[in-house]
Amino acid sequence: MHPKRRSLLLAAAGTTAAAAVPATAAAAAGSRPPGRPLVIGHRGAAGWRPEHTAASYTYAVQTGADWIEPDLVPTKDHVLVVRHENEISQTTDVASHPEFADRRTTKTVDGRSVTGWFTEDFTLAELKTLRAVERLPLVRNRNTVFDGREEVLTFQEVVDLARRLSKAYGRTIAVFPETKHPTYFRGLGLPLEPKLAEVIRRCRLGRRECVVQSFEPTSLKRIAAERLGVPLWQALGTTGGPYDLVLAGDPTTYKDMMTPAGLARIAGYADWIGPDKSSLVGTPVLADAHAAGLRVGPYTFRAENQFLPADLRRGSGANDFGDAFAEYALYYGMGVDAVVTDFPDLAVMARRG
């Protein structure tokens, strides 16, 4: 083993988070063997292809991802499409379409002023005339070669793609949809949860084929009320609290949600937590979550230096690749149940040891 990886693993073993998981918690975490956490393709393989495209999802599965993640936002005619945000100037070529110039506007989304073009102002037919582009062209210039080649997908199309890929590769590929800004869209009369439930029911997606995530607890509870039988995943930020709670005057923060009491409350409606990866280093969050019967899948693993700890960076450029394998080794050694990554191929290789 590389000395750096050994030192990282030893450091992880010394933290409370890496304490041995009780047998009951280990059973609750599923039957996957130690060192074999799930690999979740974040928006597909966003490190190698423009995110939320068929090419991105396909490449993720080709290189070993177990799940693929679509972020869900609605169209004007209330169809769920997959985009990182409802503002689409960074992820499509909408700005180059003169017929949509007058749609550019400023809105307040979850308390933040945002200017651009928004999915809720377009019909599905109109969105289908746009083409996807790389969201981070200065970070991932190589991905811009694919700009303009892929259309905006509906959630149904992602489900269909996952099933075709499952058949082609002989293993079940799960979809991992996230409800984006659900309180905001509910206020517009475009609630996400009923449409998501409609697709899950129509496609008869089971526990192995779909896991629903959200940063907003009320969104997950609405999905739970649909009695769909699919696992739920509470995503956790690093600052502030979920927007639905903020709007309701509830002072609960993400930090509060990661205490033993907060984790016990989450376990009452969800099966997983998805904290920022930084929340697990030198803290008891992982062990406490396992003790509460929750699985843990930290986000977001990336290979570029700017997203890695300082001691794992290599070369002089912020976007040069660093020692991503050492970072995976650290978290796999902690005992996480999944990793959410822009580079599922690297996560799979690291999982092999």
Protein Blocks (a to p, Z undefined) as FASTA:
>chain_A
ZZklmmmmmmmmmpmklpccdfklmmmnojbdghiaccddehijaklgcehifklmmmmm
mnopabdcddddddfkopacddfbfblklmmcklmmmklmmmgccddeehiacedddfkl
pcfklmmmpccddfblmlmmmlmmmgokaccddfklmmmmmmmmmmmnopacddddddeh
klmmmmnopafklmmmmmmmmnopafkloccddfblklmmmmmmnonopacdddddfehc
dfklmmnopabdfklmmpmklmmmmmmmpcbdcddfklmgopaklmmmmmnopacddddd
dfbfklpcfklggcjbfkbccdfklmmmmmmmnopabdcdfblmlmmmmmnZZ
